[in-house]
Amino acid sequence: IEFNSVLFERGRQRLATLGLPTAGLHLGDGSLGLPGLAPFDGILVTAGAPALPPALLRQLRIGGRLVVPVGAQDPGQQQLLRITREGPESYVREQLGDCRFVPLRGAAGWAT
């Protein structure tokens, strides 16, 4: 899911040039996930969130994992977290280490 329409279009064009299908590309608010396609076995977020995005937690299948950088936008002190859904309202949180990602944009991200 790409928030930026320019980057989305570049990616779409690049995949088309390579002869690869674009069925997996979505333009929208990645902090909200894709509820219409949920549940997911895994969700990988490649932008730093201020907090765990609740919509993404809800879209995990039981046994599914969410990997997401969470923490301050500036100076970029973030923790890479792995969240495993163990039950309808049960999650296990593991800290994988320090990291620094670009800011997550959207409803559960940082203000633009």
DAURMO-V339218 format. One record per residue. N is the residue number from 1. D_CENTER is the distance of its C-alpha to the mean C-alpha in Angstrom with 2 decimals. Layout:
N & D_CENTER
N & D_CENTER
//
This chain:
1 & 8.03
2 & 9.78
3 & 10.91
4 & 14.02
5 & 16.67
6 & 18.60
7 & 15.94
8 & 15.18
9 & 18.95
10 & 19.45
11 & 17.05
12 & 18.80
13 & 22.13
14 & 21.48
15 & 20.56
16 & 23.62
17 & 25.77
18 & 24.83
19 & 25.70
20 & 22.33
21 & 21.15
22 & 18.47
23 & 17.79
24 & 14.16
25 & 13.47
26 & 12.44
27 & 13.09
28 & 11.69
29 & 9.55
30 & 5.85
31 & 6.12
32 & 8.48
33 & 7.08
34 & 10.24
35 & 12.75
36 & 15.52
37 & 14.35
38 & 13.39
39 & 13.99
40 & 11.89
41 & 13.14
42 & 9.95
43 & 6.18
44 & 5.08
45 & 2.76
46 & 5.96
47 & 6.92
48 & 8.76
49 & 8.68
50 & 12.25
51 & 11.77
52 & 9.78
53 & 8.33
54 & 11.11
55 & 10.15
56 & 7.38
57 & 10.25
58 & 12.68
59 & 11.19
60 & 11.70
61 & 15.10
62 & 17.56
63 & 17.32
64 & 13.65
65 & 11.34
66 & 7.96
67 & 7.66
68 & 6.38
69 & 8.87
70 & 10.73
71 & 14.02
72 & 16.30
73 & 15.64
74 & 19.12
75 & 20.53
76 & 17.12
77 & 17.80
78 & 14.58
79 & 14.21
80 & 11.92
81 & 11.60
82 & 11.73
83 & 12.09
84 & 14.34
85 & 15.46
86 & 19.24
87 & 20.49
88 & 20.06
89 & 19.60
90 & 19.53
91 & 16.79
92 & 17.45
93 & 15.75
94 & 16.42
95 & 16.32
96 & 16.06
97 & 17.32
98 & 17.22
99 & 14.97
100 & 14.47
101 & 11.66
102 & 11.95
103 & 11.23
104 & 8.27
105 & 10.32
106 & 10.92
107 & 12.30
108 & 10.35
109 & 10.18
110 & 13.30
111 & 16.26
112 & 16.97
//
